[in-house]
Amino acid sequence: MTKRVALLYGLMCLVLIAIGFLQSWNVAFGIFNLCVISAVMALGVNMQWGYAGLFNVGVMGFTALGGLTAVLVSMPPVGEAWAAAGGDIALSLLSLAATIVAVIYARRFVHPALKLPVTLVLLLAGYFLIGVFFGPATDAIESIDPALSGYLGGAGLPVLVAWPLAGLVAAGGGWLIGRIALGLRADYLAIATLGISEIIIAIIKYEEWLSRGVKNVTGIPRPVPYEVDLIESEWFISLANFFGATEISDAASLFVKLCYAVLFVIVLAIIMWFAERALKSPWGRMMRAIRDNRDAAAAMGKDVKRRHLQTFVLGCAVCGIAGAMLTTLDGQLTPTSYIPLRYTFLIWVMVILGGSGNNWGSILGGFIIWFLWVEAEPFGNWFMSTITAPLGEGSELAQHLVAGAAYMRYLMMGAILLIVMRFAPKGLIPEATNRSTAMTRSS
């Protein structure tokens, strides 16, 4: 098993090196950084599905929460917006908290026959109370220079602080959702998480006072230098000349990607270390036992729902961290780019291809699938242009095939999924069984 892992990872490294020589090192490291982020997302899904058998189709919702957290933590606050409506927003939050507390206490102490009507009355009263402050506040915030701001901004903290906080925010969302949805059957859980993901993304997309909505938040601070600053720095010019760089701008772009790569690899290594420790611990063995036979585990006294909630929260936290990393890399929050079905499908293909239940397999699947997703379009253009060359430039068939080359990636993803499910249903690096683990240790 160890030799197989080394071989597959070595081949992936060779492919990325080939991209560096054949296209450019900027392209190679750009793909590498996105592959690392995809690998982090795949690890989060693997924790839920591979450890506990939880079918979460709301991955993009928690990723979007991580991206929003990066904005709320790192962007500078908009002083005019806070001055105009900060107090009303605070009163809205206090009203929401008061409503929640009132509902909890009412359901705990009111006579059972009155629980439902009292709860409805309290929710209705809370709705109108919150609306008194919230509606005027959001209108005031969104009217302040909407072309440039129109939102509250953030806390102005270093963006690296946002990455662990994004994990905490996504974990909190996962806990709240898990408390509601984890009692459902697997197919209903999938539908529920997909619907909740759509709700989260819709809130980020349309609540402009919070995230600028479809206007996007741009200029998110970087944890690495800017290319413009590097080009004007004497030390970087000397370093680029030492390595024989012909274009300083290309060298600056490559240096920035290298800095991101170092940060992303550190985050991936930390998450991977904790994931492996958890998987090999008694807790990990218990989770796999619950996954394989939850009824037997429950009969042995295990709290299945509580353990499922733990795993669900951990997976959501990892996806939130990946979302913050992606937003930081892009330098902007684009709510319209979070398409639940499309990218959730990709993440699931990564986990299935690499090997469900195996962390090393999930990382490898993340690298392979995202690499193919990026390179499928240029490969499709080259392939279609090559096979249609004998038809001539005026051929309508040739033009149609070349124009449709961009859709090659969807065909490729579907084909990969079918081939893997047919010939390697356990993935490229299958989950280690007791026998294979023992053989690995003895060797």
Rosetta blueprint (number, residue, H / E / L):
1 M L
2 T H
3 K H
4 R H
5 V H
6 A H
7 L H
8 L H
9 Y H
10 G H
11 L H
12 M H
13 C H
14 L H
15 V H
16 L H
17 I H
18 A H
19 I H
20 G H
21 F H
22 L H
23 Q L
24 S L
25 W H
26 N H
27 V H
28 A H
29 F H
30 G H
31 I H
32 F H
33 N H
34 L H
35 C H
36 V H
37 I H
38 S H
39 A H
40 V H
41 M H
42 A H
43 L H
44 G H
45 V H
46 N H
47 M H
48 Q H
49 W H
50 G H
51 Y H
52 A H
53 G L
54 L L
55 F L
56 N L
57 V L
58 G L
59 V H
60 M H
61 G H
62 F H
63 T H
64 A H
65 L H
66 G H
67 G H
68 L H
69 T H
70 A H
71 V H
72 L H
73 V H
74 S H
75 M L
76 P L
77 P E
78 V L
79 G H
80 E H
81 A H
82 W H
83 A H
84 A H
85 A H
86 G H
87 G H
88 D H
89 I H
90 A H
91 L H
92 S H
93 L H
94 L H
95 S H
96 L H
97 A H
98 A H
99 T H
100 I H
101 V H
102 A H
103 V H
104 I H
105 Y H
106 A H
107 R H
108 R H
109 F H
110 V L
111 H L
112 P H
113 A H
114 L H
115 K H
116 L H
117 P H
118 V H
119 T H
120 L H
121 V H
122 L H
123 L H
124 L H
125 A H
126 G H
127 Y H
128 F H
129 L H
130 I H
131 G H
132 V H
133 F H
134 F H
135 G H
136 P H
137 A H
138 T H
139 D H
140 A H
141 I H
142 E H
143 S L
144 I L
145 D L
146 P L
147 A L
148 L L
149 S L
150 G L
151 Y L
152 L L
153 G E
154 G L
155 A L
156 G L
157 L L
158 P L
159 V H
160 L H
161 V H
162 A H
163 W H
164 P H
165 L H
166 A H
167 G H
168 L H
169 V H
170 A H
171 A H
172 G H
173 G H
174 G H
175 W H
176 L H
177 I H
178 G H
179 R H
180 I H
181 A H
182 L L
183 G L
184 L L
185 R L
186 A H
187 D H
188 Y H
189 L H
190 A H
191 I H
192 A H
193 T H
194 L H
195 G H
196 I H
197 S H
198 E H
199 I H
200 I H
201 I H
202 A H
203 I H
204 I H
205 K H
206 Y H
207 E L
208 E H
209 W H
210 L H
211 S H
212 R L
213 G H
214 V H
215 K H
216 N L
217 V E
218 T E
219 G L
220 I L
221 P L
222 R L
223 P L
224 V L
225 P L
226 Y L
227 E H
228 V H
229 D H
230 L H
231 I H
232 E L
233 S L
234 E H
235 W H
236 F H
237 I H
238 S H
239 L H
240 A H
241 N H
242 F H
243 F L
244 G L
245 A L
246 T L
247 E L
248 I H
249 S H
250 D H
251 A H
252 A H
253 S H
254 L H
255 F H
256 V H
257 K H
258 L H
259 C H
260 Y H
261 A H
262 V H
263 L H
264 F H
265 V H
266 I H
267 V H
268 L H
269 A H
270 I H
271 I H
272 M H
273 W H
274 F H
275 A H
276 E H
277 R H
278 A H
279 L H
280 K H
281 S L
282 P H
283 W H
284 G H
285 R H
286 M H
287 M H
288 R H
289 A H
290 I H
291 R H
292 D H
293 N L
294 R H
295 D H
296 A H
297 A H
298 A H
299 A H
300 M L
301 G L
302 K L
303 D L
304 V H
305 K H
306 R H
307 R H
308 H H
309 L H
310 Q H
311 T H
312 F H
313 V H
314 L H
315 G H
316 C H
317 A H
318 V H
319 C H
320 G H
321 I H
322 A H
323 G H
324 A H
325 M H
326 L H
327 T H
328 T H
329 L H
330 D H
331 G L
332 Q E
333 L E
334 T L
335 P H
336 T H
337 S H
338 Y L
339 I L
340 P H
341 L H
342 R H
343 Y H
344 T H
345 F H
346 L H
347 I H
348 W H
349 V H
350 M H
351 V H
352 I H
353 L H
354 G H
355 G L
356 S L
357 G L
358 N L
359 N H
360 W H
361 G H
362 S H
363 I H
364 L H
365 G H
366 G H
367 F H
368 I H
369 I H
370 W H
371 F H
372 L H
373 W H
374 V H
375 E H
376 A H
377 E H
378 P H
379 F H
380 G H
381 N H
382 W H
383 F H
384 M H
385 S H
386 T H
387 I H
388 T L
389 A H
390 P H
391 L H
392 G L
393 E L
394 G L
395 S L
396 E H
397 L H
398 A H
399 Q H
400 H H
401 L H
402 V H
403 A H
404 G H
405 A H
406 A H
407 Y H
408 M H
409 R H
410 Y H
411 L H
412 M H
413 M H
414 G H
415 A H
416 I H
417 L H
418 L H
419 I H
420 V H
421 M H
422 R H
423 F H
424 A L
425 P L
426 K L
427 G L
428 L L
429 I L
430 P L
431 E L
432 A L
433 T L
434 N H
435 R H
436 S H
437 T H
438 A H
439 M H
440 T H
441 R H
442 S H
443 S L
